[in-house]
Amino acid sequence: MVSRAERGPVADWFWTIDRFFLAAFILLMGIGFMLSFAASPAVAERLNLDSFHFVKRHALFLVPAIATMVAISFLSPRQVRRTAAILLILSLAAMVLALFFGIEVKGARRWLSIGSLSIQPSEFMKPAFVVICAWLFSEHARQPEIPGNLFAILLYGIVAALLVAQPDLGQTILVTAVWGGMFFMAGMPWIWIILLGSVALGGFAVAYYMFDHVAGRVDRFLTGEGDTFQVDTAREAIIRGDWFGKGPGEGVVKRIIPDSHTDFIFSVAAEEFGIIFCMIIVAVFAFVVLRGLNHAFKERNDFTRFAVAGLVLLIGTQSMINVGVNLELLPAKGMTLPLISYGGSSMTAICVTAGFILALTRHRPEKRATERSLFRSGMVAPAE
Amino acid sequence: MSFLSRIMDVKSKAHFSHGGNGRPAGATASTAFQGHRKRSASQARSRVAVIMAVFGIAYCVVGGRLVQYAITAPESVSSIGPADHLLASRPDIVDRNGEILATDIRTVSLYAEPHKIVDVDEALEQLRTVLPELDSKATYRKLTSKSRFQWLQRQLTPKQQSRILALGIPGVGFRPEKRRFYPSGPASAHIVGYVNIDNRGIAGMERYIDNQGLADLAAIGMTSDAKLEPVRLSIDIRVQSMLHDVLTESMAKYQAEAAGAVVLDVHTGEVLAMGSVPNYDPNNPAESAKDGWLNRMTDGTFEMGSTFKTFTTAMALDSGKVKLTDSFDARYPIRIGGFTIKDFHGKHRVLTVPEIFQYSSNIGTAKMADIVGIPGHKEFLTRLGLLSKMQTELPEVKAPTQPREWKKINSITISFGHGVSTTPLQTAVAGAALMNGGKYLPPTFLPRSRDEADAMAQAVVKPSTGEDMKFLLRWNAMNGSGKRALVPGFNVGGKTGTADKVVNGRYAKNGLNFNAFLSAFPIDDPQYVVLSFIDAPKTGEGGGRTAGLNAAPMVGEIIRRSAPLLGVKPKFGEDGSALLVSY
């Protein structure tokens, strides 16, 4: 136990961190590691790798991921913003590089290979983008003469263009949804909501007509015809699991689900551990999202409000898309389940997100000062 | 000073101090700024609440979907059909004494769900260690197919099942099934029939049971695993087995192509035993010989030859135009339309009716038919059911053939058994009508009581004709070609028939015959008609090929073995009184 009287950075961190968030993140990562034993051996065997190849790598990724999360949670809001700015610049640059020098996987250039390490810069771009947008929106809210919203729109345009160029429509949709949610919270006028909503619909229509695979997936989702092998087997796995699951290692359908360790880990969890277990996973995500939004609701500081809301929206939307695809509520779209699915870049990037959330939701004396200022004077502590 | 005013005071001071720090228009600007911030804060809060609500709804949808999945029954078996279909019971088939002829036994069948097989090569290799007969190529195709269900091997033994279970191959499973088992094997094959792999009746009484509605019930899923009331047949499996033995032995002994026989109860029309060889093993129908499928007794038609003279003579006597004591000139062959009708055992003299029957005179018989005339001939054979398709339970019944137009030459040849092809059973049934006092009874394979039989009987000949025919048959057996059918103690009467065999619509040049023997016993009060036939025998008792040397001894053998079981008391001695010595 760290003494309350101590005033070192560790003691400060220990007493100010939001422990519920921390517990939820660690819990999800623990579940992810456990499910890795269930889901990844089948994939590894299919690729003629050692059965526990992905389990080992998952464990290996967990260490830097958790370290990143904890390290970032030490940062002050100002440092968060600076870190995000640097990360955004780096990841955008890397995304541009990936377009030219990246490894082409399944027809998309998303990966950049540095030495033996291959990373997906767009994953790191997401939390940084959210934080920077939150800053721009809050600056605009603080001083309407600052064109924060305009900059946010421009930034979104750049990011969306890079994602479409890869192409990675799933991430584009995710980023759009999160950015739109933040803009909405930042007080987007209704005329803009209608305008941007129709632009988004138009964009979706363009994607439908321009990309065959998008049209195919949407058609399959709507009509149920065509090659629905993935979602069919996912559904079979979930239904086979029933309330309490078949038991660890007893899954059969999991062996034939493609990407069982990443995009369809939720179905594997259902088959082996049951639907109640899946409900618990969803409940933990719901807890993270709603607690984050509750923070945002109470928060006095605009930047923190937008940033925390945006970051939990990122985790919430991504998990919702993944679970929705597994449950056939949404068209098939490759998206990892945050903190649970296997994947080095995705896991580390989500730990950056979680770290940002932890850093921004720490109890801070500044907040109390801001509260007092409402009573005392117009001397407002500007957002850091 | 009140609390409120003090706060106001502090606030205003702060304003001034703030404004005093080098910001001229500070007061107003700051107030306006403050208001904007408050507005935006409250707006942001309400919008955060909206987003929370949206997420709340989304989580409810996900939760609802999960509950929906949880209460959905697993669908992996839906492609196979309802499980109880395969477990549907068929009724046992038992003989008239309750001995089992067909019953269900439980087995399991192996299937695969190809999309769940992880390593096809490994799975196949392991399965073949238990089931070496599994065809590698076909099974590999099945396992790599895109389908979700494939039968691999039907009806395994419990031992095979446990060995496959021990292999632990994912993606294969077992479904319980019922398999039909026939304890008597080939002996009753043509009557009982058999079922296909899906337990549908394919032939014989099995098919009859399905046609009675079992198949329709199964099709709409109205079947159950419960035991059904057994179906009792009129067959006596003891007699049936003896008959089958005699047929098998005789076919080998006389080097024939086929043989068949029937034991028919003359008073009820029940078939007690019937069979033809070659036949098949209903427990393994697929591997049986190809020509074993044909039930020659009901589904094969033959020209019965001289056996038909029984009916011609009965017709002549029944018409009243001919009496037993009448004589016919059989000295010269009949020449008509380029054909010459001769006698095989030519006596070249005037013959009485019993002599015509005894010597099997074609000329005499033809002349008797001529007296009745063509319409009368046709009508009489129709009455005995020899020109129309026999009505019985077995589905395999062939309609008899007859000339499209009956001319005089046709009537003449038909009178001694050429020109009309009938099934052997049909012939026996017509014979029974002459032996039971003149009642025609459609044959049955189900038990039929005497009362039921009497109720449905149709009188077809006069009782006096029946009496005359009994005399003639007994006379022929004692003095004519039927001597080898005699069994001491059982008064057998009968008529042989040796027909030239029809091959591809022409009479065979190689001298092969179709031999039959129509008999009844005990002839003084006939209980049973026994008919035997042997197709294309190359030899017979004493080296000849005629019916008296092979078909007649078969009947003798059947009666000798089975009569005690049929409840016929033997009578020995000249006048039928019991002797004090035992044979």
Interface residues (C-beta under 8 A of the other chain):
Chain A: A42 E45 A141 R142 P144 G181 F184 M185 A186 G187 T233 R235 E236 I238 I239 R240 D242 W243 V252 V253 R255 I256 A270 I275 C278 M279 V282 A286 V289 L290 L293 N294 A296 F297 R300 D302 R305 F306 A309 L313 G316 M320 V323 G324 L327 E328 L329 F375 R376 S377 G378 M379 V380
Chain B: I7 V10 K11 A14 H15 S17 H18 S30 T31 F33 Q34 H36 R37 S40 A41 Q43 A44 R45 R47 V48 A49 V50 I51 M52 F55 G56 A58 Y59 V61 V62 G63 R65 L66 V67 Y69 A70 T72 A73 P74 E75 S76 H115 K116 V118 P170 G171
